[in-house]
Amino acid sequence: MFPVMPRSRRELTLTNRDVTLSSPSLRKGEERERSASNENAPPLHEPPGRTGRLACPASAYTKDSRGGTRCPAALMGCHARKVIGCSMPNSLLSPELLRRLEQFQLLAQRRAKSSARGERRSRARGQSVEFADYRNYAAGDDFRCLDWNLFGRLEKLFLKLYEEERELPVTIFLDASESMTFGTPRKFDFARQVAAAVGYVALCGFDRVSVAAFPDALREGAVRDGLRSVRGRKSALQFFQNLSQLTAQGVASLNESLRRGALMARQPGVAVVLSDFLDPAGYETGLTALVARGFQVSAVQILAPEEVNPSAFGDLRLIDSETGSRQEITFGRYRLTAYQQTVQNFCQQLREFCQARGINFFTTTSETPLEQLLLRQLREAEVWG
């Protein structure tokens, strides 16, 4: 997991250079050149403050010769018309990675069952451009849906049915327990980056995203409420901000959290579980509840480098970060091989459990490059494409 690197907020600014022209003819020549250049000038952008669009800082806007305001991003050739605009203050994902993630779309194995309209194929019938089937005409049907060409051949009235496009609910189960703060880089920071990437891909595809962080934290009630039922690319900036404000604390029950999330979901969709899965009570009950509810589940196990290859040896006192229980052990270098074999056996059992139930399983460490997981492993497993 990469640590959250502090990034300065870069703002595009324009430097106005005042040129004094002594001759009136030169001023007229400049006006002619300016009017001619305006024909190929970038389009005007709305000033900041308008709803539904993110823009550059207000101080960076300049007056155009046509009487409007022009965003400096348009002058610099940026994609300012996109909601993720010229300089988005985002500490989770880099602008380069965001541009690459925009090309992906979550791949659903089942048709969407949501009642809200979206971009996914469903079994519902309604208004769309995708033809589905015919049915016999009944009194009261809309004449505009009749197939008159078919009537000319068969002399019978048939109604054309179309596939109703619905949205795909995407739920991200984020382990925010105290144990996720372990490691350098921290496991929780890496998990938030993966959650931000999955959420952004879903938002770009007009799917509805919900982040279910567990355990519950009363102090973060407003932030966690803002991470429920997020839809549309215009909500990506606020989504990233709320995600970056989450903290890992307390004791979590993985099975109970997943089971409760499966019961509370109105419609099954795609579920992504981000955790270290190091729960003494296990993980079987929670994952089974998601599969039984009809979710398409992907599990990402995130371990710290120190958990895979420990560097501390000798007489040690181990303290559980969640329960506070202590245990004194003697850990020599000769036991390192046995410890690593135990870790591999645990990960292999988790992998076999997931594969037997049709769950996509990935294991990674917090120091793994984020692009390797997002752009290679998830794509090869057809989580998105």
C-alpha positions as CSV (number, residue, x, y, z in Angstrom):
1,M,0.0,0.0,0.0
2,F,1.3,3.4,-0.9
3,P,1.2,6.1,1.7
4,V,-0.9,9.0,1.0
5,M,1.7,11.4,-0.4
6,P,1.0,15.1,0.3
7,R,0.4,17.0,-2.9
8,S,0.3,20.7,-3.3
9,R,-2.9,22.0,-4.9
10,R,-1.8,23.1,-8.3
11,E,-3.9,25.9,-9.8
12,L,-3.6,27.1,-13.3
13,T,-3.1,30.9,-13.5
14,L,-2.6,33.2,-16.3
15,T,-0.2,36.1,-16.4
16,N,-1.7,39.2,-17.9
17,R,0.9,41.2,-19.8
18,D,-0.1,44.8,-20.5
19,V,1.4,46.1,-23.7
20,T,1.2,49.9,-24.3
21,L,0.6,50.8,-28.0
22,S,1.5,54.3,-29.0
23,S,0.0,54.2,-32.4
24,P,-3.8,54.0,-33.0
25,S,-3.2,51.9,-36.2
26,L,-1.4,49.3,-34.1
27,R,-4.3,49.1,-31.7
28,K,-6.7,48.5,-34.6
29,G,-4.3,45.8,-36.1
30,E,-4.3,44.1,-32.7
31,E,-8.1,44.1,-32.6
32,R,-8.3,42.6,-36.0
33,E,-5.8,39.8,-35.0
34,R,-7.7,39.2,-31.8
35,S,-11.1,38.9,-33.6
36,A,-9.6,36.5,-36.2
37,S,-8.0,34.4,-33.5
38,N,-11.3,34.1,-31.7
39,E,-12.7,32.0,-34.5
40,N,-10.4,29.2,-33.5
41,A,-10.4,30.0,-29.8
42,P,-11.4,27.4,-27.2
43,P,-15.0,27.5,-26.1
44,L,-16.2,29.7,-23.3
45,H,-16.5,28.1,-19.9
46,E,-18.9,29.0,-17.2
47,P,-17.4,30.8,-14.2
48,P,-17.1,28.9,-10.9
49,G,-20.3,28.7,-8.9
50,R,-22.5,27.1,-11.5
51,T,-24.0,23.8,-10.5
52,G,-23.0,20.6,-12.3
53,R,-19.5,21.7,-13.3
54,L,-16.2,22.0,-11.6
55,A,-13.9,24.8,-12.8
56,C,-10.6,26.4,-12.1
57,P,-10.1,28.8,-9.2
58,A,-12.0,32.1,-9.6
59,S,-8.8,34.1,-9.6
60,A,-7.6,32.3,-12.7
61,Y,-10.5,33.3,-14.9
62,T,-10.0,36.1,-17.4
63,K,-12.3,38.2,-19.6
64,D,-12.6,37.2,-23.2
65,S,-12.9,39.7,-26.1
66,R,-16.3,38.3,-26.8
67,G,-17.5,39.4,-23.4
68,G,-17.4,36.1,-21.6
69,T,-15.2,34.4,-19.1
70,R,-12.7,31.8,-20.2
71,C,-11.3,29.0,-18.1
72,P,-7.5,28.7,-18.3
73,A,-7.9,25.0,-18.7
74,A,-9.4,25.6,-22.1
75,L,-6.5,27.8,-23.1
76,M,-4.0,25.1,-21.9
77,G,-5.8,22.4,-23.8
78,C,-7.1,20.5,-20.7
79,H,-10.3,18.5,-20.6
80,A,-12.1,21.2,-18.6
81,R,-15.5,20.1,-19.8
82,K,-15.2,16.9,-17.9
83,V,-16.3,17.0,-14.3
84,I,-12.9,16.0,-13.1
85,G,-11.4,19.2,-14.3
86,C,-8.1,20.9,-14.6
87,S,-6.8,20.8,-11.1
88,M,-8.8,18.5,-8.8
89,P,-7.5,18.4,-5.2
90,N,-7.2,14.6,-4.9
91,S,-4.6,12.9,-2.6
92,L,-5.8,9.4,-3.3
93,L,-5.3,8.9,-7.1
94,S,-3.1,10.7,-9.5
95,P,-4.6,12.6,-12.5
96,E,-2.7,10.2,-14.8
97,L,-4.3,7.2,-13.2
98,L,-7.8,8.8,-13.3
99,R,-7.5,9.3,-17.0
100,R,-6.7,5.7,-17.5
101,L,-9.5,4.5,-15.2
102,E,-12.0,6.5,-17.3
103,Q,-11.5,4.0,-20.1
104,F,-12.8,1.1,-18.0
105,Q,-16.2,-0.1,-17.1
106,L,-17.3,-2.6,-14.4
107,L,-18.3,-5.9,-16.0
108,A,-21.4,-7.4,-14.6
109,Q,-22.1,-11.1,-15.1
110,R,-25.8,-10.7,-14.4
111,R,-28.2,-8.1,-15.7
112,A,-29.1,-5.2,-13.5
113,K,-32.1,-5.5,-11.3
114,S,-32.3,-2.0,-10.0
115,S,-35.4,0.1,-10.5
116,A,-33.5,3.3,-11.3
117,R,-32.5,4.1,-14.9
118,G,-28.9,3.8,-15.9
119,E,-26.6,2.4,-18.6
120,R,-26.9,-1.3,-17.9
121,R,-29.0,-3.9,-19.7
122,S,-31.8,-5.4,-17.7
123,R,-34.8,-7.8,-18.1
124,A,-37.2,-5.0,-17.7
125,R,-39.2,-3.6,-20.6
126,G,-39.5,0.1,-21.3
127,Q,-38.1,3.0,-23.3
128,S,-34.8,2.3,-24.9
129,V,-33.0,1.8,-28.3
130,E,-32.3,-1.9,-27.7
131,F,-35.0,-4.0,-29.2
132,A,-36.1,-7.0,-27.1
133,D,-39.2,-8.7,-28.4
134,Y,-42.8,-8.5,-29.8
135,R,-46.1,-9.0,-28.1
136,N,-49.7,-9.0,-29.3
137,Y,-51.5,-5.7,-29.3
138,A,-54.0,-5.1,-26.4
139,A,-56.6,-2.4,-26.0
140,G,-55.0,0.7,-24.5
141,D,-51.5,0.2,-25.9
142,D,-49.6,3.1,-27.3
143,F,-50.0,3.2,-31.1
144,R,-46.5,4.7,-31.4
145,C,-45.0,1.3,-30.4
146,L,-46.8,-0.6,-33.1
147,D,-44.7,-2.2,-35.9
148,W,-46.6,-1.1,-39.0
149,N,-44.2,-2.9,-41.3
150,L,-45.1,-6.2,-39.6
151,F,-48.8,-5.3,-39.9
152,G,-48.4,-4.8,-43.6
153,R,-47.0,-8.3,-44.0
154,L,-49.2,-10.2,-41.5
155,E,-52.2,-7.9,-41.1
156,K,-51.9,-8.3,-37.3
157,L,-51.0,-5.7,-34.7
158,F,-47.8,-6.4,-32.8
159,L,-46.2,-4.1,-30.1
160,K,-42.4,-3.6,-30.1
161,L,-40.7,-4.1,-26.7
162,Y,-37.4,-2.6,-25.7
163,E,-34.9,-3.3,-23.0
164,E,-35.1,-0.9,-20.1
165,E,-31.6,0.3,-19.1
166,R,-31.0,0.3,-15.4
167,E,-28.2,1.3,-13.1
168,L,-25.8,-1.2,-11.4
169,P,-25.5,-0.9,-7.6
170,V,-21.9,-1.1,-6.5
171,T,-21.1,-1.6,-2.8
172,I,-17.6,-1.3,-1.4
173,F,-17.0,-3.0,2.0
174,L,-14.1,-1.2,3.5
175,D,-12.4,-2.6,6.6
176,A,-11.7,0.4,8.8
177,S,-10.7,-1.5,12.0
178,E,-7.6,-0.6,14.0
179,S,-5.6,-3.5,12.5
180,M,-5.7,-1.8,9.1
181,T,-3.4,0.9,10.4
182,F,-0.5,-1.5,10.7
183,G,2.3,-1.5,8.2
184,T,4.5,0.9,6.3
185,P,2.7,2.0,4.1
186,R,-0.5,1.5,6.1
187,K,-2.9,-1.1,4.8
188,F,-5.8,1.3,5.3
189,D,-4.3,3.9,3.0
190,F,-3.9,1.4,0.2
191,A,-7.5,0.1,0.8
192,R,-8.8,3.7,0.4
193,Q,-7.0,4.1,-2.9
194,V,-8.5,0.9,-4.2
195,A,-11.9,2.0,-3.0
196,A,-11.5,5.4,-4.8
197,A,-10.5,3.7,-8.0
198,V,-13.4,1.2,-8.0
199,G,-15.8,4.0,-7.1
200,Y,-14.5,6.3,-9.8
201,V,-14.9,3.6,-12.5
202,A,-18.4,3.0,-11.4
203,L,-19.3,6.7,-11.3
204,C,-18.0,7.2,-14.8
205,G,-20.3,4.4,-15.9
206,F,-23.3,6.1,-14.3
207,D,-23.6,3.4,-11.6
208,R,-24.6,4.0,-8.0
209,V,-21.8,3.6,-5.5
210,S,-22.0,3.0,-1.8
211,V,-19.0,2.6,0.6
212,A,-19.8,0.6,3.7
213,A,-17.0,1.2,6.2
214,F,-16.9,-1.0,9.3
215,P,-16.9,-0.8,12.2
216,D,-19.3,2.1,12.8
217,A,-17.9,5.4,14.0
218,L,-20.2,8.0,15.4
219,R,-17.7,10.9,14.9
220,E,-17.7,10.2,11.1
221,G,-21.5,9.9,10.7
222,A,-21.8,12.8,8.3
223,V,-18.8,11.6,6.2
224,R,-20.1,8.1,6.0
225,D,-23.5,9.2,5.0
226,G,-22.0,11.1,2.1
227,L,-20.5,7.9,0.8
228,R,-23.9,6.2,0.4
229,S,-25.8,6.1,-2.9
230,V,-23.3,8.3,-4.8
231,R,-24.1,8.6,-8.5
232,G,-22.7,10.5,-11.5
233,R,-19.3,11.7,-12.4
234,K,-20.1,15.1,-11.0
235,S,-20.1,13.6,-7.5
236,A,-16.5,12.2,-7.9
237,L,-14.8,15.1,-6.2
238,Q,-17.0,15.0,-3.1
239,F,-16.7,11.2,-3.1
240,F,-12.9,11.4,-2.9
241,Q,-13.0,14.1,-0.2
242,N,-15.3,12.0,2.0
243,L,-13.2,8.9,1.4
244,S,-10.0,10.7,2.4
245,Q,-11.6,11.7,5.7
246,L,-12.3,8.2,6.9
247,T,-10.1,6.9,9.7
248,A,-9.4,3.3,10.9
249,Q,-10.3,2.7,14.5
250,G,-12.0,0.2,16.8
251,V,-12.8,-3.5,16.7
252,A,-14.6,-4.9,13.6
253,S,-16.5,-8.1,13.0
254,L,-16.0,-9.0,9.4
255,N,-18.7,-11.7,9.3
256,E,-21.3,-9.5,11.0
257,S,-20.6,-6.4,8.8
258,L,-20.8,-8.3,5.5
259,R,-24.0,-10.2,6.6
260,R,-25.6,-6.9,7.7
261,G,-24.6,-5.3,4.4
262,A,-26.2,-8.1,2.4
263,L,-29.5,-7.9,4.3
264,M,-29.7,-4.1,4.0
265,A,-29.1,-4.0,0.3
266,R,-32.2,-3.2,-1.7
267,Q,-30.9,-4.8,-4.9
268,P,-27.9,-7.1,-5.3
269,G,-25.1,-5.8,-7.6
270,V,-21.4,-5.8,-7.5
271,A,-19.7,-6.1,-4.1
272,V,-16.0,-5.4,-3.5
273,V,-14.5,-6.4,-0.1
274,L,-11.3,-4.7,1.0
275,S,-9.8,-6.2,4.1
276,D,-6.9,-8.1,5.5
277,F,-9.3,-10.9,6.5
278,L,-7.4,-11.4,9.8
279,D,-10.4,-11.9,11.9
280,P,-10.3,-14.5,14.6
281,A,-14.0,-15.3,13.9
282,G,-13.2,-16.0,10.3
283,Y,-14.7,-14.8,7.0
284,E,-16.8,-17.7,5.8
285,T,-20.2,-16.5,7.1
286,G,-19.9,-13.0,5.7
287,L,-18.8,-13.9,2.2
288,T,-21.4,-16.6,2.0
289,A,-24.1,-14.2,2.9
290,L,-23.1,-11.8,0.0
291,V,-23.1,-14.7,-2.5
292,A,-26.5,-16.0,-1.3
293,R,-28.0,-12.5,-1.6
294,G,-27.0,-12.5,-5.3
295,F,-24.0,-10.2,-5.3
296,Q,-21.1,-10.5,-7.7
297,V,-18.3,-10.5,-5.1
298,S,-14.6,-9.5,-5.5
299,A,-12.4,-9.9,-2.4
300,V,-9.1,-8.0,-2.1
301,Q,-6.8,-9.1,0.7
302,I,-4.4,-6.4,1.8
303,L,-1.4,-7.4,3.9
304,A,1.4,-5.3,5.3
305,P,5.0,-6.1,4.2
306,E,5.9,-6.7,7.9
307,E,3.1,-9.4,8.0
308,V,4.6,-11.3,5.1
309,N,8.2,-10.8,5.9
310,P,8.7,-9.8,9.5
311,S,11.9,-8.0,10.3
312,A,11.8,-8.2,14.2
313,F,13.4,-11.1,15.9
314,G,14.2,-12.1,19.4
315,D,12.1,-11.9,22.6
316,L,9.0,-10.0,21.5
317,R,5.8,-8.8,23.2
318,L,2.9,-8.8,20.7
319,I,0.0,-6.4,21.4
320,D,-3.3,-6.8,19.6
321,S,-4.1,-3.4,18.2
322,E,-7.9,-4.0,18.5
323,T,-8.4,-5.9,21.7
324,G,-5.2,-4.8,23.5
325,S,-4.3,-8.4,24.5
326,R,-0.6,-9.1,24.9
327,Q,1.5,-12.2,24.3
328,E,5.2,-12.7,24.8
329,I,7.0,-14.9,22.3
330,T,10.5,-15.8,21.2
331,F,10.8,-15.4,17.4
332,G,14.1,-16.5,15.9
333,R,15.3,-16.4,12.4
334,Y,15.0,-20.2,12.1
335,R,11.3,-19.8,12.6
336,L,10.8,-17.4,9.7
337,T,10.3,-20.1,7.1
338,A,7.6,-21.8,9.2
339,Y,5.9,-18.4,9.7
340,Q,5.9,-17.6,6.0
341,Q,4.5,-21.1,5.3
342,T,1.7,-20.5,7.7
343,V,0.8,-17.2,6.0
344,Q,0.8,-18.8,2.6
345,N,-1.5,-21.6,3.8
346,F,-3.9,-19.0,5.2
347,C,-4.0,-17.1,2.0
348,Q,-4.4,-20.3,0.0
349,Q,-7.3,-21.4,2.1
350,L,-9.0,-18.1,1.5
351,R,-8.4,-18.3,-2.2
352,E,-9.8,-21.8,-2.5
353,F,-12.9,-20.8,-0.4
354,C,-13.5,-17.8,-2.8
355,Q,-13.0,-19.8,-6.0
356,A,-15.4,-22.5,-4.9
357,R,-18.1,-19.9,-4.6
358,G,-17.4,-17.9,-7.7
359,I,-15.7,-15.0,-5.9
360,N,-12.9,-13.1,-7.5
361,F,-10.0,-13.2,-5.1
362,F,-6.8,-11.0,-5.1
363,T,-4.1,-10.8,-2.5
364,T,-1.6,-8.0,-2.4
365,T,0.6,-6.0,0.0
366,S,0.4,-2.4,0.8
367,E,3.7,-1.7,-0.9
368,T,2.5,-3.1,-4.3
369,P,2.3,-0.5,-7.0
370,L,-1.4,0.5,-7.3
371,E,-1.3,0.3,-11.1
372,Q,-0.3,-3.4,-10.9
373,L,-3.5,-4.3,-9.1
374,L,-5.9,-1.9,-10.9
375,L,-4.6,-2.0,-14.5
376,R,-3.3,-5.6,-14.6
377,Q,-4.8,-8.0,-12.1
378,L,-8.4,-6.6,-12.0
379,R,-8.4,-6.3,-15.7
380,E,-7.1,-9.8,-16.3
381,A,-9.8,-11.2,-14.0
382,E,-12.4,-9.3,-16.0
383,V,-13.6,-7.2,-13.0
384,W,-13.6,-4.3,-15.4
385,G,-12.6,-3.9,-19.0
